[in-house]
Amino acid sequence: MSVVIDSGLRAQFPAADKLLYLDSAHQTPLSRPVRAALDSFYDQALFTAGPKTNWLRRVEEVRVQLASFLGVGAQEIAFTKNTSEGLNIAAHGVSWEPDDNVLLLEGEHPNNAYAWLSQRQHGLQVRLVPQDKKWADADTFAPYIDERTRAIAVSHVMFHSGQRNDIAAIAGLARRHNVAVIVDAMQSVGVLEVDARALGVSALASGCHKGLLVPQGLGFLHTPCDVVEFPPTYVAAAGVANARADLVAGPDPVELRAGARRFEIGNFNLPAIHALGAALDLLEHVTTAQVEEHVLSLGDQFLTRLDGLGIALVGPAERERRSHIYVLELTDPGWPEYFAAENVRLSPVRDGIRVSFGLYNTADDVERFSDILQRGLARHTRHAA
Ligand SMILES: Cc1ncc(COP(=O)(O)O)c(C=O)c1O
């Protein structure tokens, strides 16, 4: 059994014992240390009303912690509300002329796609790139890139198949063509090793409610300022370098803050950022390398059981191409109700049933679920009639 689970980690996620929780790609259940950080924040609010200066100091500490977790500098991180906000900041910051184009994979997450599709009304061409295999790499995009291409926007791990796209290779292609590459890392951060600098992308956005283990409502955007600078679409005092201490917005030219903080607007989600500090403590202790190995090992075990049951996978089976997400080709409409009745939490997605592992799942969870699947096959067909 992996070190991750030996460390008693499972007990930190009580929901994983109350139900068979196989839905980390939707959200992760709250853990005890993250709950404690939230409680501590709310106690400070209740009994000492902050002070906010202390909370803001903590924001900067967590920014440094997150940056180091991602292998980048703190000045390259902006806190956002969620993935969509980060992706939109980047998508609306890329400059283009009518009839320029951006490349997106067919079937991309809508929160990534709409940031671009909504700009077609002003003349942007959005090219939806088909996949010739079960994952995307430089060869997938190369035939679609031309001198009018301004950006490639792509998920690291795709939510509906679990495929792990080869971002480093895609970013290499983009660099050769002087094209921005914007990555949705919502499904990979905290689960797979994401070395944001080594990937060489122009921007990487994620929320924190899956692999980063905090409740919904917090995200981040990483932009290495040396690769590309996106002008912010929205500006508030938080992003302005010469905002006055007396809070009078004068007629002086607006100087934006250096780095990614220029993208931040208004107050922060303070409780969630405090919670993120505790989540990162936990993840640093476990290490992402171990989480990745753990979920892939559960995947190895699961694929063997699926083979035995004759259930096919929507995404790739190769270890280096897959992730913590396994989508089963089961489209009979009776399956979701059956799993709910068996106290299993998972997500039906467009091509089947999505099972996703987290650091709290065990080999026993995989066996139990595979047995439930086996029983289900006696009652349900694999595919919708
Ligand atoms: C790939 C991907 N991007 C984005 C999101 C969510 O976007 P947001 O954080 O803006 O809610 C999800 C799922 O929740 C996702 O799977």
The ligand as an ORCA input file, in Angstrom:
! r2SCAN-3c Opt
* xyz 0 1
  C     -11.113     21.365    -16.838
  C     -11.995     22.178    -15.942
  N     -11.920     23.512    -15.974
  C     -12.673     24.276    -15.183
  C     -13.564     23.720    -14.285
  C     -14.355     24.562    -13.358
  O     -14.210     25.928    -13.615
  P     -14.370     26.967    -12.427
  O     -13.216     26.735    -11.483
  O     -14.311     28.272    -13.086
  O     -15.676     26.707    -11.774
  C     -13.675     22.325    -14.218
  C     -14.599     21.628    -13.315
  O     -15.163     22.072    -12.365
  C     -12.864     21.550    -15.048
  O     -12.933     20.214    -15.014
*
